[in-house]
Amino acid sequence: MDVNSHKLPHALVERVVRGPRARKRGSWHLRADCDCFGAPLETELAQFMDFAEMEATTRDLLSNFPPGPNEFAVGPSAIPDPKGFAEIVAFAISGDGAYFCLDYRASAEPSVIWWDDTHWKRVAPSFQDFLGLFDLQMD
């Protein structure tokens, strides 16, 4: 499966096809209060998008987040300017409605970025590492 000619990680395709894409009640919580790089992280994972939602949301990213420098993007995992979204695919929504996206700009094995209220932030070097951030077993 691909969205905009990007091969989606197998574990993501399995999650969308077999589920669950969302908890029965509430969101999935972080296992720790930091991302994969040790930087503070405060979020929850509300749901994974289905393939149609991924395509529509990814298509709308550029209009929702115009390219350009971002003065709020500070810190080692902050992304000052994604320079367009041709290599980025939205795949999930956080508890506050912000997007989690696969970032294919550096590699065919995408890292995961997240909109942290004022700027994009890299939270995991891979989708598999991203899954490890959350307690996906709780119900």
N, C-alpha and C positions, 0 to 999 in steps of 0.2 A: 504494500500500500504506500502511496506517496501523496503528498499535498504539494501542489505547485512544483512538481518534479523533484521533490526531496524524499528520499527513502526514510520512512518513519522507523524508529527503533521497534524491534519485534515485541518487546515487552509492552510498549504503548499500544500497538495494534491488538495484542492479546487482551489488554485491559479494556479497550473500547469494544471489542467483539464479544468477550466473555464476561466482562464486568467484574465487580460492580464499578460503575463510573462515578457513583456518589454514595455516601453513607445513607442509611435509612433516615438518620436524624443527625443534624449537625455536620461538622467538618472533621477531616482527619487532622490530628495535632502533630506538631513536631516532636521528635524524640528528644531533642536538645534545643536550646535557644541559640543555635548557630548554624550557619550554612556549611557546606563541605570544605570551605577554606578557613573555617574558624571565626569568621566575622559574625557579629550579632545578626540574628534573623528573627523577626516577629511576624508570623503569618500562619495560616492554616490552608489546607487544600480542600476546597469545597467540592469540586467535581472535575472529571476529565470530560472534554468535549467529545461529541461524536464526530465522524468524518466531515459531515456537512457543516457543522459549527466551526470546525478547524478551518475549512476552506473559506467560509464567509468572514470569520474574525481575522484571519491572516490577510485577506484581501483588504480589509478596512484598517489595518494597522497604520499604514502611511498617513491616512487622513486623520486618524486619532492621535498620532505621535509624529508630527512633522520633523524632518531631520534638521539638525543644527546643534550648536554647542549648548550645553546645559550646565549652568553655574552651580546647580545643586549636586551634580554628579562628582562626589569626592569620596576617597577611600579606595583601597586596593581592589575591591570587586565591583566598583561603580563603572558604568559604561557612559562616557561623556556624550557620545553621539553615535548611534548605531548606523548612521549613514544609509538610511533607507532600510527597507524590510524585505528585499528580494531573497535573502538567504535566511529569513527567520520565519518560523511556523508556530502559531499559537496552538496550544494543546490542552490547557487546563485553566481553571479559575481559582483564585485564592479566596479565602473566607470573606475578604472585603471587596471582591469583584475584580481585582487586578489580574492581569494575565501572566501565566507561566508560558514561556516560549522555548522552542528548540532553536539554537543559534548555530547555523551551518557555515558561518563566514570563515572559520579557521580550519574546518575539517569536515569530512563526510560523516564522522562520529560527532554529532552535535553536543554542545554544552547546553545548560539550561539557564535562561535568564528570567528575571521577574521584575515587574514594574513596582518599585518601592515608593509609592506616593509621589515622588518628585523626579525620579530617574530610574533607568534600567540598571539592574545589578545581576552579576553572574552568581548563581547560587550552587551550581554543581557542574563538575567537568563532564558528566555524561547523564543520560536518562536513568541508567541503573543506579548511579549515585544519588540522583534526585529522589528516586523511590525510597532509598534508605534513610532519607531525612524524616520521613513521616511514619507514624504508627498506623500502617494500612490494615492491620488486623483488628483494631478495636471496632466495636459495633455498638 
